[in-house]
Amino acid sequence: MPSSPMDSAPPGVPPGEGQHGRPGSNLSRDPSDPENRFVTAGQISGSRTPPPERQQELWNTVFGDNYQSMDDQDLDDDEPGKPIWIYALGGSVVIALIAAMLWAFLWGPLASEEPSSAGLGAEQSASESPQAKTTTKPATSIGPLPKYSGDPSPVVGRVPDADAGISVPRLGGTWQLDERTTVKGTYGFDTRQYVQVAPERYAHVMSGPLSQRLASFYQQDDLEPVIKQVVVSARRNFFPTGNKVRKIAQQPIKVGDQTGRLIAYALTSDTEKATIVTMAINTGAEVPAIVYISIPSESKQLLPDIRTVMNQVRLTGQS
């Protein structure tokens, strides 16, 4: 009995797909769903390479529609402007520019100049060595007794002071010698010469030994403490309260073979001004001899007499 086409179909071949098709033509279909084509490994790795659009279609079928090839990813990473080193280079350039501007304005050619008032004097002062500055004479240094202008009073004799161990020149002109026995009790000195310049105001030249009350201040090689104490007593006894003094001159003196010291002060008060000069002279005794001179501002013509007394003080027994 002749077989029918249905009977002659190979097992598993759908009816109508008989032997009339080419061999393997039914491999491109899913037997359970003849209408849905699927891809075999042989088709992918065949000897012929599909065109690019077909490759993408095959890869989408295998890996999904969102697949992106490695070549595409590499191209995306190489897009211009994306590498990090470009941003780093740009930031470095900006920082360098800011630093250069700061240097130019703070320390470089755009920095503000020093005030012109500094001038050459400031540069010279800066160039002075520390040694030169330390050896510069201070503005407050006290010099020796100045040479006062005018003519000194004449010298008309000597005034001896036995207790002090000295004698002083006796001044003429307007000067008078106080010969009262009350001189020591009133003024604290053995001898007194004076000129009255106003009611109850006098110029004085007085001498005597240092008071025993001040003997503790005596040092043969440092007579300044003694002089200061004499001036303190004179300010308290001879001038209005609240007066002030300022040292204006000082120097060592020589009397015969003995040493001494002179200090001058400018005294001021609410009602008076005067020049005070005190000399302390070593005589070999337990206390030094003191010569005290005061010249009120109203009698400045008597100031040259201070130097006369200083130069003509003598030790007892010396002419």
DAQUI-V800887 format. One record per pair of residues at least 6 apart in sequence whose C-alpha atoms are under 6 Angstrom apart, sorted by the first residue. I is the first residue (numbers start at 1). J is the second residue. D is the distance in whole Angstrom. If there is no record, write none. Layout:
BEGIN
i=I j=J d=D
i=I j=J d=D
END
This chain:
BEGIN
i=9 j=18 d=5
i=28 j=37 d=6
i=28 j=38 d=6
i=29 j=37 d=5
i=104 j=110 d=5
i=105 j=111 d=5
i=142 j=249 d=5
i=143 j=249 d=5
i=144 j=249 d=5
i=144 j=250 d=5
i=144 j=251 d=5
i=145 j=249 d=5
i=148 j=304 d=5
i=152 j=304 d=5
i=152 j=305 d=5
i=153 j=173 d=6
i=154 j=171 d=6
i=154 j=172 d=5
i=155 j=170 d=6
i=155 j=171 d=5
i=155 j=172 d=6
i=156 j=170 d=6
i=156 j=171 d=6
i=156 j=172 d=6
i=157 j=170 d=5
i=158 j=168 d=6
i=158 j=169 d=5
i=158 j=170 d=5
i=159 j=167 d=5
i=159 j=168 d=5
i=159 j=169 d=6
i=159 j=170 d=6
i=160 j=167 d=4
i=161 j=167 d=5
i=164 j=208 d=5
i=164 j=209 d=4
i=164 j=289 d=5
i=165 j=315 d=6
i=165 j=316 d=5
i=166 j=314 d=5
i=166 j=315 d=4
i=166 j=316 d=5
i=167 j=314 d=5
i=168 j=313 d=5
i=175 j=194 d=6
i=175 j=195 d=5
i=176 j=193 d=5
i=176 j=194 d=5
i=177 j=193 d=4
i=178 j=192 d=5
i=178 j=193 d=6
i=184 j=190 d=5
i=189 j=207 d=6
i=189 j=208 d=5
i=190 j=207 d=6
i=190 j=208 d=5
i=191 j=206 d=5
i=191 j=207 d=5
i=192 j=205 d=6
i=192 j=206 d=4
i=193 j=204 d=6
i=193 j=205 d=5
i=194 j=203 d=5
i=194 j=204 d=5
i=195 j=202 d=5
i=195 j=203 d=5
i=196 j=202 d=4
i=203 j=294 d=6
i=203 j=295 d=5
i=204 j=293 d=5
i=204 j=294 d=5
i=205 j=292 d=6
i=205 j=293 d=5
i=206 j=291 d=6
i=206 j=292 d=5
i=207 j=290 d=6
i=207 j=291 d=4
i=208 j=289 d=6
i=208 j=290 d=5
i=209 j=289 d=4
i=209 j=290 d=6
i=210 j=287 d=6
i=210 j=288 d=6
i=210 j=289 d=6
i=217 j=225 d=6
i=217 j=226 d=5
i=218 j=226 d=6
i=243 j=268 d=6
i=243 j=269 d=4
i=244 j=267 d=6
i=244 j=268 d=5
i=245 j=265 d=6
i=245 j=266 d=5
i=245 j=267 d=4
i=246 j=265 d=5
i=246 j=266 d=5
i=247 j=264 d=6
i=247 j=265 d=4
i=248 j=264 d=6
i=248 j=265 d=5
i=249 j=263 d=6
i=249 j=264 d=5
i=250 j=262 d=5
i=250 j=263 d=4
i=251 j=261 d=6
i=251 j=262 d=5
i=252 j=260 d=6
i=252 j=261 d=4
i=253 j=260 d=5
i=253 j=261 d=5
i=254 j=260 d=6
i=258 j=282 d=6
i=259 j=282 d=6
i=260 j=280 d=5
i=260 j=281 d=4
i=260 j=282 d=6
i=261 j=279 d=6
i=261 j=280 d=6
i=262 j=278 d=6
i=262 j=279 d=4
i=263 j=277 d=6
i=263 j=278 d=6
i=264 j=276 d=6
i=264 j=277 d=4
i=265 j=275 d=6
i=265 j=276 d=5
i=266 j=275 d=5
i=267 j=273 d=6
i=267 j=274 d=5
i=273 j=297 d=5
i=274 j=295 d=6
i=274 j=296 d=4
i=274 j=297 d=5
i=275 j=294 d=6
i=275 j=295 d=5
i=276 j=293 d=6
i=276 j=294 d=5
i=277 j=293 d=5
i=278 j=291 d=6
i=278 j=292 d=5
i=279 j=290 d=6
i=279 j=291 d=5
i=280 j=289 d=6
i=280 j=290 d=5
i=281 j=288 d=5
i=281 j=289 d=5
i=282 j=288 d=5
END
